[in-house]
């Protein structure tokens, strides 16, 4: 079963920062996962929340701030003083970090709250520029975005993200045109996900942080898990 480092090695490092991704980059895991948003002045940056309040010493929405403003804030100290001074990274910086590695990159397009019109085109163009489009899995909770990316990058897998427990999950994937279903751990333990796997869907599960849940997902036939503790799960899976 494949392992993606969720927002980098975010269990022990500040999520979606370069130090978190550097830690993940040294591990022989399958890939990493990150979240892309866009600043007021059009820079593609990595952050999960639409606001920076939780993971920095600043406040406000990313879309309302310039890149220079965002770079003035500390995105590390909330996790520990040893991470003081960590800045919000750009997508370009993260791509440069992984250019020389083997890792796949799951890019979640954070358009389920704000649409960030055209962000998928900008992300795809940047990946082409870096010759890394073939190393990317896209995903989004915005299933209109999933449909758009499937058309614009037909060679790539595009995962439809789900938090809720749905019935007829396989049929829903067929409707929007994707085989890749990225589901929450709670949903993964329900019958609909088991049926989807049996019917050929690629199921990836977030966020799997315990050995017990890792073993259960492997038993179910899940293709990959997203975890905050990639080293721990990798060591367990390869002992």
N, C-alpha and C positions, 0 to 999 in steps of 0.2 A: 504494500500500500504506500502510495506516495505522500510525502510530507511537504507542505508549504509553510514557511515561517510567516505567521500572521502579523502584518505590519512590522516585519522584521522579527528579531528575537525579543518580542515586546514584553515577555514575562519578566525579564531581568534588565531591560534597557528601555529608554523612553520611546514609545511607539512612533513609527513613521519618521525616524530621524536617521541620519547617516551612521551614527554609532550602532544603532539597532540593526541596520542593514549590513554593516561591516561584519558584525558578529554572525549574522546568518550566512554571509558570503563565504565564511571560512568553513562552513559545515558541508558535508557531502550529502545534503538533502536535495530533493527534486527542485524546489523552487521557493519563491517568496511572493507575498501578497502586499499590495499597497493601494492607497486611495488617492485619486487625482481630482483636484479642484482648480479653479482659475481665479487669479487676483483681479483687482479692479483694472489694472493696466495690462492684463492679458498674459501673465506668466503662469505656466502650469506648475503647480506646487503639490506637495504630498501632505495630506492631513485627512484624518477621518471625519471629524466633526465639521459642520459648516461654520461654527464659531470656534475661536481659539481659546476660549475661557478655560476649558478643562485641562489642556495640555501646555499652557504657556502662562507667562505672567502678564499677558495682555487680555483685552476683551474686544469682542466684536466679530463681525462676519468677514470671512476671507474675501468674499466678492466685493466688499466695500472698502478694502484696503489695497494700497499699492504694494508691490513686492518689497520696496525699500522700507515701508512701514512694518511689514511682517517680519523682515529680517532684524528689526530692532528689538524683537522680543526673544525671551529665553524659553526654549521648548524642551529643556532638559531637567531643570531643577525640581520640577514637580515630582519626578521619579527618584531623585536623590541628588545631593549636592555635588557628587562626583561627576554628574552630567551637566553641571552649570555651563551655560554658554552654547549649548546645542541650538542650532537654528533650523527653521523650517526649510526642508530641502526642495529643490526643483526636480521635476521629472528627469531633466537632462542630467543632473548630478547623479541620480540613482542609476540611470542607464549607463553612465560612464563607469560607475563602481562595478557593475556586473558584466561589462563588455567582455572581459577576459575570463569569465567563469562559465560554468555549464548550466547555471540555474535558469529555469523557466520563470517568467514574471507574470503574475496575475494582476492585471490592472483593473481595479474597480472604478468605474466612472460614476462619480457621486452626483448624479443628476436627478435623484428622486425627490429632493427638496427644491433646489434651484436648477433650472434647465441648462444653464451654461451653454447657450445655443452654439452649435458648431464645435464643441469641445472634442468630439470624437474625430473630426477631420484633423484637428491640430495634433492630437495624440498620434494618430496613424501617420501623419506626415513626419513627425519627430522620430517615430520608430523606423520609418523608411530611411530617413536621413542618417540614422545610426546603424542601419543594416541589422535591425533587431526585431523586425516585425514577426519573423518566424519563431521567435522565442517567447511569444506573448499569448496568454489566455485573457480575454476580456470578460468582465462581469458587471452586472448592474442590477439594483432593485427596480430601476426604471425599465420596464419591459418594452416600452416604445424605443428606448435606446438600444436594447438588445436586438430588436428587429432592424434598426438602422445599421448597426455595426455588422450584422450578418450580411447585409447587402454591400457594405463598403469594404469589408475585409473578409470575403467569403472563404478564404483559406484558413482563417483562424477560428478556434473554438470561442464561443461566446456563451458564458454561463448566465442563466437566469437565476438571480438571487431570490430566496424565499425566507421569510422569518416565520410566517404563519404555517399552521398545519393544514394542508390542502388535501382534498380527495382528487382522484383522477389526475395525479401529477404528470404522468406520462402523456396523457391526452393534451394537457395544457402545453407541455413542451412542443408537441407536434403542432399545435395551433400557432405558436409564435415562431416555430421553425428551428428550434434548437434541441439537441440531444443532451446538452450539458446542463445539469441542475445543481445549483449550489444551495444547500439547505442547512438550516440550523440544527444543532445537535438534538434539540427536543423533537423537531419534526422527523429527524432521521430514524428515530426509534419507533415510528408509526408505520402502519401497514402500507400506506401509499408509497413510501420510499422503497420498501422492500419490493413492491410490485413494479415500480419504475425500473429498479435494477434488473429484475427478472426479464423485463421487456426491452432491455438493451440501453437504457439511459446511462450516461456517465454522471455519477453522483459524487459530489465533493461536499464535505461537511465542515461547518465552522461552529463553535470554536472548541476543539478537542484538546483538553489540557491534562487529562488523567490517563494513566495506564489502562484502567478498567474500560474507559470509553474508547480508547484506541483499539483495544482488543475486540470490543463489541463491533466497532465499525469495520474492522478487518473481517470479522466473521460474517457480517452482513453482505460483504462484497463491495463496499464503498471504494471508489477509485483513488480518492485522496482525502486527506484531512488538512485543515488549517489549524495551526497551533501557536500559542504564545511561547511554548517551550520546545522548540524544534530539536535541540540537542538531546533532551531527556527522552522524547519519543523515538528519535532515531536510534539512540543507544539501546532502548528496549526492543525495538523492532529488528535489530541486527545482532542481538546477543546470541 
